[in-house]
Amino acid sequence: MSEYAANGTRSGGAGQPANRAESSATGTLYGLGVGPGDPELLTVKAFRILKQSPVIAYPRKKSGAQSYALKIAETYVDTTAKEMLGLTFPMTKDREALEKSWNKTVDAVWEHLAAGRDVAFLTEGDPMLYSTFIHMMRFLKQRHPEAKTVSVPGISSVNASASRLGIPLADGDERIAIVPATDDYGAVREAIEEHDCVVFIKVAKVIDLMLQVLGDLGLTDKAAVLTKVTSAEESVWLDVRELQGRQLEYLTLMVVRK
């Protein structure tokens, strides 16, 4: 354990972990956006807090599973010098199972915060855009209203995809929507019809339906699909017809620009 991990971190300005070696104050939970995949897209502020926080929490689908967010951050942090806290968030819609999991993760994080240790909670993209940090912050505040939380913005896959494609998300009076893809044909079609640009996230399981809607609207050539954008595992499809019947990675989105 490094000196930082054992004795807290140096005091500083706003958003900077403070030295609590001789203080009974609780630690701060930082929602740390680590970007879409390319480690070079991590912000300077996220880098500083990552270095100074004695505890690094990271999400995973199950115990022992790899964490995409941690893989990005590992470029900049010596995990052997930190308290590493793997938090399991099962991919299920079972509300009872989810609440049990959330309460367990809150307990694990609060143990460190109550002891005065700052916790950097890693999340891919931005912590305030469809991230696990949103739920963590909500559950933590419900059970421990005195808990201090800080969100550190990150570059989202939405922004990164637009840059990767060279496609503006919106300009002038144009309207944009960011929508979780569903198997509701009508909802998907309506989103496209009512906006100039739509970014659909989590399209992997409904790609065939998405292609059907695009075909019916005559917009198949106006769409692109990206997986793990900017990372070493990135895949980009400019001809989305190739994806009919394909199995895709969870971190896949579609940009539709009229």
C-alpha positions, 0 to 999 in steps of 0.5 A: 500500500502506498503512502497515499493509500495508507495515510490519505491524500494531499489537501487541495482545491475543489474536487481534490481529495483531502488529507484526512489522516487526522480527521474524522470527516467522511471520504468523498465518492468520485464518479470518474468518467474515464472516456469511451476507450482510448486512454488518451481521452481521459481528462487531466482532472480524472487523471489527478483524482485517479492518482490521489484516491486511495481506493479505486472502485470499478464495475463488473458484470460478475465476480472475477469478470474483466472491467472495461472501465478499469482496463482504460484506467490501468494505463495510468494507475499502479493497482498494486498501490491502491485498494482495488474494489471490484463491484458486481452489477449483474445484468438482470431486470429482476428488481429484487436481485438488483436491489440486493446487489446495489445494497451490497455495493453501497455497503462496500463503498460506505465502509471506505467513505466512513473511514475517511477514504476517498473512493474513485468510482470508474465508469466508461464514458461520462458518469452522468449519462447512462452510467452505473454511477448514477445508481450508485450515487442514488442508493448511497444518498438514500441510505447515507444522506451525509455522503459526499459525491462529486461527478467528474465529466468524461468523454462519452461514446456518443461524442466520440462516435460523432468525432470518429465518423466526422458527423456533427451531432447537431447544428443550428436548430437541429434536434438530437436524441440519445435513446436506449434501443428497445424492441418497440418498433413504433418508439424507434421509428418515432425517435428517428422521425422526430429528430435530425440525429439520433444516437441509439445505445445498446443496439446489440440485441435489437439490431435486426429491428433497427435495420427494419425501421431504417429500411422502412424509412429509407434511411439505411444509408444514413446510419452507422454502427460502432462498437467500443469506439476509440479502443483497440477493439473498436469496430465500425460499420458504415454499411449497416446491412452487413449486420443483419443477423449478427451478434454484437458486443454490448457496448455498441451504438448506432448513429442515424443522421438524416 
